[in-house]
Amino acid sequence: MLAKEKREFLDLLKSQGKKLYDANLCARCGGDCCKTQSCFLLPFDIYPFTAKKIIYLIDKDFYSIRAFFEKDKAYAFLTAREEKDSKVAILMPHSSCAHLTDQGCLFFEQERPSGGIALIPKPGFRCEPTLTVEELENPWKESWVVEVMDEVLRNYIGNQSINSYCWSAFRDFENSVLSGTCRYNFFTKYLIYKDGVSFGYKFKEGFDSKL
């Protein structure tokens, strides 16, 4: 069942004249974008948006938890599961979406995460996202969404705060990169910068030169 908010979201995009996901184009492309990383969700992609439902879907390998920072606070959000993801995939290098098959996406069209629907088809298979960074971030900062995601996280990381968990993950990641034991996929859009302020939609200057 689609949430009322998701139906309204899809109707709004169409009313704005935005051409969304194109099944024929995706079939011809073969999912190049899906092979670099999975798509993100908005809270209304899951109905009902409850900790119990989210934990069930994560444990069934549909989704993973990632995070972004704003003003030293971390916010958890969900993406479709990737082949190399764990359930909590904060700062894990991106890989091919686990739901991409030779026959296409395993999700029915309207059940796909919003990031996989809100795409503007472009020639040469260079599709562009319809949503801005703010339109992705803001729903996950709603207080009731944060409360639900905190409950979800406690199921996987115990009573450790998401801020503490994210900074620990970042330090481990940075040490791995600097020691040469990890190479990071810079197709990622979710890199948490050291200053803890920037949402990773642009690369940290000079950081990738260390790879």
Secondary structure, 3 states (H helix, E strand, C coil): CCCHHHHHHHHHHHHCCCCCCCHHHHHHHCCHHHHHCCCECCHHHCCCCCHHHHHHHHHCCCEEEEEEEECCEEEEEEEECECCCCCECCCCCCCCECCEECCEECCCHHHCCHHHHCEECCHHHCCEECCCHHHHHHHHCCHHHHHHHHHHHHHHHCCCCHHHHHHHHHHHHHHHHHCCCCCCCCCCCCCCCCCCCCCCCCCCCCHHHHC
